[in-house]
Amino acid sequence: MKRFHIKVFSLLSLLGTFSYAQTTGILKDSYGIPESDVEVMIKGTDRVVYTDLDGKFDIDAKIGDILLIKGKEITVASNDLGDLSSLFFVR
């Protein structure tokens, strides 16, 4: 019986680690200069992070979550969103 509890606990722990993963991205202005201190929030939650001096952010979000950045909604499609600047500026 003890082995069963250990297996169940291990499985639940493993599932919990796959639920959320670090999602990363980079924000730059229309001139390609990194934007620091921009709020990145997961819609419907209280999870918020801010971009660093290089415009980078890391947030615990899963695929399908919606990020709110500068008034725009961005759906998380992968753990690395790359450079999101093109979503905010027409070049």
Residue, then its C-alpha position, 0 to 999 in steps of 0.5 A: m500500500k505504501r508503494f501505491h501512495i508513493k507512485v500516486f504522489s510521484l505521478l501527481s508531482l510530475l503532472g504538476t511540473f508539466s502544467y506550467a512552464q517558463t514562458t519567455g519573450i522579448l519586447k523592443d520598441s520600434y527602433g529595436i531598443p529593449e523595453s524595460d519595466v513593461e508589465v506582462m500578466i496572465k489574463g484572469t490571474d494575479r501572475v505578473v512579471y516585468t521585462d528586464l533591462d534587455g526587454k526579456f521576461d519569464i513567466d509561469a504560463k502554459i500553452g493556451d494562456i493569454l498574456l496581457i502586454k501593453g493592452k494587447e492579448i497574446t496567446v501562448a503557443s510555445n514556451d519561447l515566444g521570441d521577439l514580440s515587438s512586431l506585434f506592437f509596431v508596423r515596420 
